[in-house]
Amino acid sequence: MANLNDNLTPPEKPRTKQGSTRRAVLEPVVALAFSAPMRCLAQASPKPEKLRPQPGDRLVFAFGPHEGEPLQIDELTVDEKPVTAWPMSPETGVVRSGSRLNRVMVMRLDPATLSAKTAKGAADGIVAYSAVCPHTGCDVEGWIEETHRLVCPCHESEFEVADGARVMTGPAPKPLAMLPLEITEGELCVARGFTRRVGFQPN
């Protein structure tokens, strides 16, 4: 005769204190494992003021009495000394001055003097180049009025601004990074990101 107990479901064993303790230990560990990558991702995202120039950003004066004010197209004179500028988000008003690699030198040239490659990144003859030399990372602040070249004061590298900031003399291994511009609704804007890596670069 079959045992009547064969078809009966065995009673559930009571939860032990040891099992509850194990879950209490494991649950925080699992939660930490899932949250750690999210924290790393958040930490990896650059702050808005350190973010590289974004398409649509406006250019504002970096120094002087008009610091923080947008560059006006009609105030940029052909062949005049460059203006130092930062990109600024038009939506938030955040000036991206948190990294010196975002600083650019802006100047207006005769469009007829620009090389074909340079003209693609210019806006009505206005061009912008990184203010950081690719040689040792010094600030490119010098300007030779006669030749219309940017100069790095540290080791006297000269850059031809009408031809993609190519190196004319000095130890700089590569041209300055260009920041392509465009004019949108009468305002000078960033068209796209830097054309090359900004700052110190090995030979």
N, C-alpha and C positions, 0 to 999 in steps of 0.2 A: 504494500500500500504506500502511495506517495505521501511524503511528509507534507502536511499542510503548511508548514513554515517555508517550503521551497518557493512559493509564489508571493511571499510577503516581502515587501521592501524593508530592508534593514533600517532600523531607526538611525536618524542622523546623529552623528557623534557631536557632543557638545564642544563648542570652540574653547580651545585651551588658552590660557593666559599667555603661553609662549607664542602661539600664532598671532594673537593680537599685538603682542610686542614687536614681532617681526614686521608686521604691516606698518606699525607706527614708525618704525625705523626706515623702511623702504620707501614709503610715500614721499617724504621730504627729499630723499635722494633722487627719486625719479623726477620730481618737480624741478629740482635744481638742474638736472641733466638737460631738461628741455628748455629751461629759461636761460641757461648760460650762453648758448649760441645767439639768442635774441639780444642779450646784453652786449655781446661782442659785436654784433651787427650794428647796434646803435652807437657803440663807441667808435666804430670804424667810419661812420658817416661824418664827413667834415662839417664844421659849423658853417652857416651861411656866409659869414664874413671871411671864411678861409676858402670857400669854394672857388674854383677857377671861373674866369669870365664865362657867362652863359649867353646863348643867343637871345637878343632882345635887351640885354643890359645897356644902360646908359653910361656914358663916361663923364666923370665929375672931376673937378680940380682937386689935386692931392694936397696942395699947399697954397699959401698966400691968402690975400684978403677974400678970395672967392672960394676958399676951401669947402668942398662938399657940394658946390653948385654945379649944375650940368654945363658942359662945354657947349657954347653956342657956335654954330657953323659959321655965321657971318663975322664972328670975332677972331677966327683963325685966318691969319694973313699968309699969303704965299711966300715961302722961303724964310719965314720968320723963325726965331728960336723955338724949339719944341716946348710943348706944355706937358707937365707931368700929371698923370691922371690915374684914377682908380675906376674899375667897373662898379656899377650900382644896380641893384635889382629895382626895376620900376614898380613892381607890385608891393614890395615890402619896404623899400627905401633903405635897405641894408647896403652899406658900402663895403665892398669886399677888400677891405684893407687889413684883414687879419693875417695875410701872408704877403711878404715883400715880392713874391713871385708874381703877384697880380698887378704890380705897378707897370704902367706903360708910358712911353714917350710918344706924344701925338704931334704931328706937324702937317702943314698943308703945302703941297708942291704943285708945280705946273703939271697938269695931267699929261701934257705932251712929252714930258721928260721921263715918265714912268716906263719901266720895262713891261712887257706884256704880262708876265707873271705877277708883278707888283700891282698892276692896274686891276687885276681880278680881286684883290683884297682891299682896294682903296675905295673911298666914297667921295666923289667930286674932288679927287686929288688929295684927300686927307688919308694919311696912313698912321698906323700905330704899331710900335714895336716894344718888345719886352725891355724893361730898364735894367735887366740883370745880365751881365756879361757871361757868355758860356765858357770863358777861360777859367777864372777862379771865383766867379760869382759876385764880382764887384758891381757897384751901381754905375750904370752908364748914364752920365749926366753931362758930359762935354758936348760941345757943338762947334763945328768949324763952319763959319758963315760963308767963307769963300767957296768951299767945296761941297757944302751941304751934307756933311757927314756927322754921324754920332760918334763920340769918342769915349772910350773907357779910360778914366784917369789913372787907374792902377798900373797898367802896362801898355797904355797908348794904342790899343787896338782901335782901328777906324772902320766904320761900317757905312756902306753906300746905301742910303735910305731909298733912293729912287730905283734901286735894283735889288729889292728883297733883303736889304741890310747885309749884303755879302761882305766878307772881310776884305778890306783893301790893303791894310798893313797891320802888323802886330801879331801877337801869339794866339789870338782867339781861334779855336779850331773849327768853329762853325758860325754861320750867320745868326743874328738875333732872331728870336721867334717873332713872327708877325701875328698881329691880332686883326683878322679881317673885319672890316666895317661896312655899314650900309646906312643909308638915310631913310628913316621911316617917319612919315608925317612931319617932315621938317626937322626931325631930331637925329642926332648922331648915335647909332646903336651898334652893338656887337653883332656881327653877322654869324659867326661861328667861333669855335675855340681856337687857341693858338695853333699855328701851322706846324710847330715842332716843339720838342721838349724845352722847357724853360730852365735857365740857370746853368750852373757848372756842369760841364760834360767832359769826360776824358777824351784824349785824342783818338 
